[in-house]
Amino acid sequence: MNAILPQPVLAMLGTTEIVIIALVVVVLFGARKIPELMKGVGSGIKEFKKAAKDDDGTPLKPS
């Protein structure tokens, strides 16, 4: 029996869809706000990685 495996959403997006999504983001937030949004996302990822490490700098192991 052939099981259909779910594909990641990003793998299903083509170039046209990505361009449309980018244009919608620009229209919703404006060109001036996008760098601020990306800076916030980057700092959030940095804080998440920092919190995922132990006090001595080693990554925490999942229990």
C-alpha positions as CSV (number, residue, x, y, z in Angstrom):
1,M,0.0,0.0,0.0
2,N,1.4,3.4,-1.0
3,A,1.1,5.9,1.8
4,I,1.1,9.6,0.7
5,L,3.6,11.5,2.9
6,P,2.7,15.1,3.7
7,Q,5.0,17.6,2.0
8,P,6.3,20.7,3.8
9,V,4.3,23.7,2.9
10,L,7.4,25.6,1.6
11,A,8.2,22.8,-0.8
12,M,4.8,23.2,-2.4
13,L,5.2,27.0,-3.0
14,G,6.4,28.1,-6.3
15,T,8.1,31.3,-7.3
16,T,4.9,33.0,-8.2
17,E,3.3,32.2,-4.8
18,I,6.4,33.5,-3.0
19,V,6.4,36.8,-4.9
20,I,2.7,37.2,-4.2
21,I,3.2,36.6,-0.5
22,A,6.1,39.1,-0.5
23,L,4.0,41.7,-2.2
24,V,1.1,41.2,0.3
25,V,3.6,41.7,3.2
26,V,4.9,44.9,1.7
27,V,1.4,46.2,1.2
28,L,0.3,45.3,4.7
29,F,3.4,46.5,6.6
30,G,5.0,49.0,4.3
31,A,8.5,49.0,3.0
32,R,9.8,50.9,6.0
33,K,8.5,48.5,8.6
34,I,9.9,45.3,7.1
35,P,13.5,45.8,8.3
36,E,12.1,46.5,11.8
37,L,10.1,43.3,11.7
38,M,13.0,41.2,10.5
39,K,15.2,42.7,13.2
40,G,12.6,41.7,15.8
41,V,12.4,38.1,14.3
42,G,16.2,37.9,14.4
43,S,16.5,39.0,18.0
44,G,13.7,36.6,19.0
45,I,15.5,33.7,17.4
46,K,18.8,34.8,19.1
47,E,17.0,34.9,22.5
48,F,15.4,31.5,21.9
49,K,18.8,30.0,21.1
50,K,20.3,31.7,24.2
51,A,17.5,30.3,26.4
52,A,18.0,26.8,25.0
53,K,21.6,26.7,26.2
54,D,22.6,25.7,29.7
55,D,24.5,28.0,32.0
56,D,27.8,26.6,30.9
57,G,27.0,27.1,27.3
58,T,26.1,23.5,26.4
59,P,22.8,22.8,24.7
60,L,20.1,21.3,26.9
61,K,19.3,17.6,26.2
62,P,15.6,16.8,25.7
63,S,14.2,14.6,28.5
